[in-house]
Amino acid sequence: MDLRIDGLSVAIDGKSLVHDLSLDVGSGEVVGLVGPNGSGKSTALRCVYRALRPTSGAVLVGGDDLSRLTMRRGAQLVAAMTQDGAVDLDFT
């Protein structure tokens, strides 16, 4: 399934974090986002897995705009394992 980011912009508290990002990733491709600290890599990824809402632009998976899908359907299409995902589960 392909991923397309089309004109993605994110601003928080009036500060532009990502401006007009576009990216096409074909099915089966592996892509790395590389850039200096503070360049918007994590912010863009948060929009892909719907932890942040873009100010403008769209994230499409398989041609479907993620912002228009139900949370359930979006979760069926996109999953993320973040570095800082510490979870304390009590398995007693």
RAQUIBEL-V825175 format. One record per pair of residues at least 6 apart in sequence whose C-alpha atoms are under 6 Angstrom apart, sorted by the first residue. I is the first residue (numbers start at 1). GAP is how many residues later the second one is. If there is no record, write none. Layout:
I & GAP
I & GAP
//
This chain:
1 & 26
1 & 61
2 & 23
2 & 24
2 & 25
2 & 59
2 & 60
3 & 21
3 & 22
3 & 57
3 & 58
4 & 19
4 & 20
4 & 55
4 & 56
5 & 17
5 & 18
5 & 53
5 & 54
6 & 16
6 & 51
6 & 52
7 & 13
7 & 14
7 & 15
7 & 50
8 & 12
8 & 13
8 & 48
8 & 49
8 & 50
9 & 9
9 & 10
9 & 11
9 & 45
9 & 46
9 & 47
10 & 7
10 & 8
10 & 44
10 & 45
11 & 6
17 & 23
18 & 22
46 & 6
47 & 6
59 & 6
59 & 7
60 & 6
//
